[in-house]
Structure formats: structure tokens, C-alpha cells
Amino acid sequence: MALSLSKFLTPIALFCFYALQSRAATVTYNFNVSWVYANPDGAHVRPVIGINGQWPLPTIIAMKGDRVIVNVQNSLGNESTSVHFHGIFMNGTNEMDGPTGVTQCEIAPGSSFTYNFTIDQPGTYWYHSHTRSQYPDGFRGPLIVYDPDSPFKGHYDDEVVLTFSDWYHDSMHTLLAKFISVANPTGAEPVPKSSLINDTQNIKVPVQAGKTYLIRMINVGAFAGQYVWFEGHTMRIVEVDGVYTSPADADMLYITAAQRYSVLITMRNDTNSNFPFVTHMDEDLFDTVPQDLNPNATGWLVYNESKELRPASMIENYDPYDDFFLIPEDGEALYSSVDHSITLNLTMDNLGDGANYAFFNDVTYVAPKVPTLYTALSTGGNATNPVVYGENTNSFVLQKGDVVQIILNNQDPGKHPFHLHGHTFQTVVRSEDEEGDYVTDVAMPSVPMRRDTVMVRPNGNLVIMFRADNPGIWLFHCHIEWHVASGLMATMVEAPLDLQKIISIPENHWQACRDSNIPTQGNAAGNTVNVLDLSGAPTSPSPLPAGFTARGIVALVFSVISAFLGLAAIAWYGAAPLSAAELEATRQKIETETAGIR
């Protein structure tokens, strides 16, 4: 079902609620995280991660200025977990950000953990697990922060929250084992089985003729970007990723994994028809498209229950609004100068174990022994030295107040949505497909689009800017979960000496580390004596031998398999000698199986 604010308050009651909120409140959620069973696409029953025995998950609702407390009890039994509040800056409370190995230890089965933070930013957000690619198993839900001073208050009559996602029938544990594997050297990502709206299909959204609705849309998927449109209706964009925008009309949107849009849609003045709205997975992301895949999920704006729910019209061309041209409502100008520039070259390749990985500047992310925040807090003046965080964390130390520029060169033929924790950023350059690496003479907009997740195009480039005004450890990573798992992450270590002065780790956070036997002092290797000695720190596998390719790995795998099959056949037939003709037939069979992949 569609989540409408009218489930909680009528518009008049909402206005009174806003008026009464002159002082911030504390809102508390108790999350008992456990496995439940669900069948959201009607095609396959599977275990999913629920909260308090329910799935889909509840929406966290707060007012701007509220303190939010989330008490988490891990009752999964077989997996650790954590919660990231996607898009929330966590000013002064970096320890509440949620990614394990970065700002906290994992919450072990049977353990508990409390998140406690204040939200001073209104908008559309979401929460999800940030532990070992776990959230596509169902651990994700909306987070809505209301604003009594919204510039669009009074411009609409009611609200609706819609989540869009891809969906898999197998668990992430099973899928990851196949994905990062010597048997998948080209890094082909698992293709979803279906697409969902509000974690189901064929939803109906009741609407009233002539009224205007604020539709909050969130892509909570693991992989696929989603084309979204409402037949017979125009969307007016008013917010992206928590940033109010000057209104912009759109017939279609492209929402990458982790992005959010809020749009105003005014309903028609008659009730003669109901209208479908559609989300369509971006099939360009898939290496192969199964013939039986339905990339669409459809819902309906229901004006009249007695009228038919007609099927959606076929679309041949997808031409979404380009978010690069959105203008923030606050008019924040392009930063006039850059204090710190970081260049990240994105590649996908194999390492010496034959498996596929993702890289920034030839380094694939590997989590340290000590969560990076705890290293920053325990290494004194050495916290400003990126060495202490480990060579495989892609750590960059930023000075407080600096304007930071990230130049991202996508040297890969795929699309990648990138998310920065702790900030929104100005998107000042985004190339078209196949334009190669960034060159410095590209014009930049005077008032750039600002959000926290943006897509770089295939073999293209992207330049973003943000001010380092939020001391903390903040990840910058692709939000395709397969690429997070394969190491496409960097770490922004922002003003670590200031961080040491403002952060106080709660006791239950330390207990979570003890429960999992994770060290909390020293460098990435847990060395507290000489923090510049990284001996024993987690690292990636060694590089492939020079000249060895993914096609060579495939050929090797097939050759090894063929060899084992041959040995097994010899053993089975009692080591009986083969005739010359049989030997030649066997040789030709192996040559045929490996042809074209060497």
C-alpha cells in the first residue's frame, strides 16, 4: 500500500501539529531486527530482514530539530548488522552514522546498540543496513523529516511516500559468493528478478480530483536506476536528496539507487479515469537481460474505485529530466575557489585470486581492523596522517573549512551513482557518455545543483565540491551494492583533531566491539605502539601477473575444470588407456569449450 501522511494526520491536523511544534521533541523507535518471510513480487517466498516481526519496514518520522533515538536489538541469529541514516549529516555525532568498520563496530547477533542524534535538516531520506551488503535482503525503509517552515507549505493538500526497488529471490550471502568469484572474472552483476513499489506490486494510491499531492520518491534498490513517470500528469520537482529546488517540471525522472525526489502533482478535475504510474529498471546496467524479466512495476492513481485500472502505455524512448539543471531554492553560488582537490580514477579489474574488484586509483577498499573513527580518536596528532588509516581504505585527510573538490574519472563502461556521507555537494561538472577524463576548461554553473547522490556516466567524468564543515569520517562510495562489496569506496577523514574534541563514544558502542572482539585503539592494524607501522593491517589480494586478463582467467578456470573432469573419468574407468581416436576427440572437445575465451 502507498504510505500516505493521512494515515497519521489529516492536512488540517498536520497544520495544527506544525503549529504546536515550537520546541523540539524526542522520537524513539525500538527495532528488534529478525528474519521474517515475504513474497513481495508474488513469485517467490524468501527470508527477509524485518523489524518487530514485520516487513516492509516502518517509516521513521520526525520534525526538523527533533532528537531521534533508535534502539536496535539484533535477533537475526546468524548475521551482524548496523543502521545508516542515509543523507543525515550527523553534525557532531559522527559515531551515529552507521557503516561498520568506519564509524562503529558491527552489532553482533544477540547484541544491542543505540543511535541517538538530532536532525536539523528537513526532507526525504531513508535508512538501511550498512553491513556487508545486507540491505537488499530487506533492511531498508523511509525516513521523513517535516519542516514547519517549508517554502512549499500550503502548496499541496496531502503527501504520499513511494519507494522503488529492484528485487532478488536469492539472499545476498548466496549472490555475493557468486559475484566476487574466480568464476565471474568479468564482474557481471546479478540481474534482479523484478521491480517493486513500496515493496510490493500493483499498488493503488487513492487521490481526489483537483487536489495537489507532494509525492516523495526513494530508490531503495541495490542496483538498478529507475525511470519513473505518471501517465497524464506532470511532476513539479521541489526537492532532491533533502535540498529544496526551484520548481522544475518533468514528465519523467531517472532515480538512481539511493536518490530521492519530491514532486508536486496536481490531479485532474474529473474522476472518469484512473491513471497508471510506472517504474522501469534501467536495463543498460545489466550485462544480460533475461527473456522472462519484467523490468516494470505499475501502480495507479485511483480517482474512482469503480473505474478500471488500465495497463500502462508502452514507452519506446526514455528521456528523463536532467537533474544537472536543477537550481537549489536557497541560491547557493558556485564556490569561488578550491582548497583541496582529489582525483579518483575508477576502474574495474581482477586481482591475483582471479576474482573481480573495483578500484579508486588502483586501490580497492578493504575494511581495517579498527573502525576508522576509532583510529582517528586514538592516534593523537598522527590522526592527520593518512597512513594510520591503512593503504586499502582510500583515506584522504581534509582540513576544517576547506572547499574540497573531487574529480571522478569513470574509466569503466558502466553507470555509477556516487553518495557522500555527511554532506550535500555541488555538482559542477558532469560529462556525457564516452567523454573520457576531466579536463580543466569546462564551464561550471553559477548556481550548481546540490544533492548527496549523483550518477557519473559511462567512460565519463564528474566534478563535485563541498565545504569540509562537518568533522567526521565520511565515506564516498558507489551506491550500487555490488560495487560497494567489490571495494568502490573512499574515506574522507575530515578535521580529525577537531573530531577528537567533540566525539564521545557511548558505552553500548564499545560493548558492541567487545561482543565481536574488534579492537578499538590504534591504527588500521590495531597497532598502538607505533601507529605508523601497518604490519598486519587487512589488505587486498596481490595484483594479477603482468599481462594476465579476465579472459585468461576464464580460460584457466575452464581448463582446470576440464582437467579435473578428465582425471575423474580416468579414475572412474579404472585408468584404462584411451585409444588415439579417443584422445583426439577429447582434445577437440576441450578446444571447443574454451574457444573464444582465451
GIGIWO-V151858 format. One record per residue. N is the residue number from 1. RES is the residue in one letter. D_FIRST is the distance of its C-alpha to the first C-alpha in whole Angstrom. Layout:
BEGIN
n:res:d_first
N:RES:D_FIRST
N:RES:D_FIRST
END
This chain:
BEGIN
n:res:d_first
1:M:0
2:A:4
3:L:6
4:S:9
5:L:12
6:S:13
7:K:11
8:F:14
9:L:17
10:T:18
11:P:20
12:I:23
13:A:22
14:L:21
15:F:24
16:C:26
17:F:24
18:Y:26
19:A:29
20:L:30
21:Q:29
22:S:32
23:R:33
24:A:30
25:A:29
26:T:28
27:V:24
28:T:24
29:Y:22
30:N:23
31:F:22
32:N:23
33:V:22
34:S:22
35:W:21
36:V:19
37:Y:18
38:A:15
39:N:15
40:P:12
41:D:13
42:G:15
43:A:18
44:H:19
45:V:19
46:R:20
47:P:20
48:V:18
49:I:19
50:G:17
51:I:18
52:N:19
53:G:18
54:Q:14
55:W:12
56:P:10
57:L:12
58:P:13
59:T:13
60:I:17
61:I:18
62:A:21
63:M:24
64:K:26
65:G:29
66:D:27
67:R:28
68:V:26
69:I:27
70:V:25
71:N:26
72:V:26
73:Q:27
74:N:27
75:S:27
76:L:26
77:G:30
78:N:31
79:E:29
80:S:30
81:T:27
82:S:27
83:V:24
84:H:25
85:F:23
86:H:23
87:G:25
88:I:26
89:F:30
90:M:31
91:N:34
92:G:37
93:T:34
94:N:34
95:E:34
96:M:31
97:D:30
98:G:29
99:P:30
100:T:32
101:G:36
102:V:36
103:T:35
104:Q:35
105:C:35
106:E:32
107:I:31
108:A:33
109:P:31
110:G:32
111:S:33
112:S:31
113:F:31
114:T:30
115:Y:28
116:N:30
117:F:30
118:T:30
119:I:27
120:D:29
121:Q:27
122:P:24
123:G:22
124:T:19
125:Y:19
126:W:18
127:Y:19
128:H:20
129:S:23
130:H:26
131:T:28
132:R:29
133:S:26
134:Q:24
135:Y:21
136:P:20
137:D:20
138:G:17
139:F:18
140:R:16
141:G:14
142:P:14
143:L:17
144:I:17
145:V:21
146:Y:21
147:D:25
148:P:27
149:D:29
150:S:27
151:P:28
152:F:26
153:K:25
154:G:25
155:H:24
156:Y:21
157:D:19
158:D:16
159:E:14
160:V:10
161:V:10
162:L:9
163:T:11
164:F:13
165:S:15
166:D:17
167:W:17
168:Y:20
169:H:21
170:D:24
171:S:24
172:M:26
173:H:29
174:T:30
175:L:29
176:L:31
177:A:34
178:K:34
179:F:33
180:I:36
181:S:38
182:V:42
183:A:40
184:N:38
185:P:41
186:T:39
187:G:36
188:A:33
189:E:30
190:P:28
191:V:26
192:P:22
193:K:21
194:S:18
195:S:15
196:L:12
197:I:9
198:N:7
199:D:9
200:T:8
201:Q:9
202:N:9
203:I:6
204:K:7
205:V:8
206:P:10
207:V:13
208:Q:17
209:A:20
210:G:22
211:K:20
212:T:19
213:Y:16
214:L:17
215:I:14
216:R:14
217:M:14
218:I:15
219:N:16
220:V:16
221:G:18
222:A:21
223:F:23
224:A:22
225:G:22
226:Q:19
227:Y:20
228:V:18
229:W:18
230:F:17
231:E:19
232:G:22
233:H:21
234:T:22
235:M:21
236:R:23
237:I:23
238:V:24
239:E:23
240:V:23
241:D:23
242:G:24
243:V:27
244:Y:27
245:T:28
246:S:30
247:P:28
248:A:28
249:D:26
250:A:25
251:D:24
252:M:22
253:L:22
254:Y:23
255:I:21
256:T:22
257:A:21
258:A:21
259:Q:21
260:R:19
261:Y:19
262:S:19
263:V:19
264:L:20
265:I:19
266:T:21
267:M:19
268:R:22
269:N:24
270:D:24
271:T:21
272:N:23
273:S:20
274:N:16
275:F:16
276:P:15
277:F:14
278:V:15
279:T:16
280:H:19
281:M:20
282:D:24
283:E:26
284:D:29
285:L:28
286:F:29
287:D:32
288:T:32
289:V:29
290:P:28
291:Q:29
292:D:26
293:L:23
294:N:21
295:P:20
296:N:17
297:A:14
298:T:12
299:G:10
300:W:11
301:L:12
302:V:12
303:Y:16
304:N:17
305:E:15
306:S:18
307:K:19
308:E:18
309:L:16
310:R:18
311:P:18
312:A:19
313:S:22
314:M:24
315:I:25
316:E:29
317:N:29
318:Y:27
319:D:28
320:P:26
321:Y:27
322:D:29
323:D:28
324:F:32
325:F:33
326:L:30
327:I:33
328:P:32
329:E:32
330:D:34
331:G:37
332:E:38
333:A:41
334:L:41
335:Y:43
336:S:47
337:S:48
338:V:47
339:D:48
340:H:47
341:S:46
342:I:44
343:T:44
344:L:42
345:N:42
346:L:39
347:T:41
348:M:39
349:D:42
350:N:43
351:L:45
352:G:48
353:D:46
354:G:45
355:A:41
356:N:39
357:Y:38
358:A:37
359:F:40
360:F:41
361:N:44
362:D:45
363:V:44
364:T:40
365:Y:39
366:V:40
367:A:38
368:P:42
369:K:43
370:V:42
371:P:39
372:T:40
373:L:40
374:Y:42
375:T:45
376:A:44
377:L:45
378:S:48
379:T:50
380:G:52
381:G:53
382:N:52
383:A:49
384:T:49
385:N:51
386:P:48
387:V:50
388:V:49
389:Y:45
390:G:46
391:E:47
392:N:43
393:T:41
394:N:42
395:S:43
396:F:44
397:V:45
398:L:44
399:Q:47
400:K:45
401:G:45
402:D:45
403:V:43
404:V:42
405:Q:42
406:I:40
407:I:41
408:L:39
409:N:41
410:N:39
411:Q:41
412:D:38
413:P:37
414:G:33
415:K:31
416:H:30
417:P:28
418:F:30
419:H:29
420:L:31
421:H:30
422:G:32
423:H:32
424:T:31
425:F:33
426:Q:35
427:T:35
428:V:38
429:V:39
430:R:37
431:S:38
432:E:38
433:D:38
434:E:41
435:E:43
436:G:44
437:D:44
438:Y:44
439:V:48
440:T:49
441:D:49
442:V:46
443:A:45
444:M:42
445:P:40
446:S:42
447:V:38
448:P:36
449:M:32
450:R:31
451:R:28
452:D:28
453:T:27
454:V:29
455:M:29
456:V:33
457:R:34
458:P:36
459:N:39
460:G:39
461:N:39
462:L:37
463:V:39
464:I:37
465:M:39
466:F:38
467:R:40
468:A:41
469:D:40
470:N:38
471:P:40
472:G:38
473:I:37
474:W:35
475:L:34
476:F:33
477:H:32
478:C:30
479:H:26
480:I:26
481:E:26
482:W:29
483:H:31
484:V:31
485:A:32
486:S:35
487:G:36
488:L:35
489:M:35
490:A:37
491:T:38
492:M:39
493:V:41
494:E:41
495:A:44
496:P:45
497:L:48
498:D:46
499:L:43
500:Q:45
501:K:46
502:I:43
503:I:41
504:S:41
505:I:39
506:P:38
507:E:39
508:N:36
509:H:36
510:W:40
511:Q:39
512:A:36
513:C:39
514:R:41
515:D:39
516:S:38
517:N:42
518:I:41
519:P:44
520:T:44
521:Q:47
522:G:49
523:N:48
524:A:46
525:A:48
526:G:48
527:N:52
528:T:53
529:V:56
530:N:56
531:V:53
532:L:54
533:D:55
534:L:52
535:S:53
536:G:51
537:A:48
538:P:45
539:T:45
540:S:44
541:P:46
542:S:49
543:P:49
544:L:50
545:P:53
546:A:55
547:G:54
548:F:51
549:T:48
550:A:45
551:R:47
552:G:49
553:I:47
554:V:46
555:A:49
556:L:50
557:V:47
558:F:48
559:S:52
560:V:51
561:I:49
562:S:52
563:A:54
564:F:53
565:L:52
566:G:56
567:L:57
568:A:55
569:A:57
570:I:60
571:A:60
572:W:58
573:Y:61
574:G:64
575:A:65
576:A:66
577:P:68
578:L:66
579:S:68
580:A:69
581:A:66
582:E:64
583:L:64
584:E:63
585:A:61
586:T:59
587:R:59
588:Q:58
589:K:55
590:I:54
591:E:55
592:T:53
593:E:50
594:T:50
595:A:51
596:G:50
597:I:48
598:R:51
END
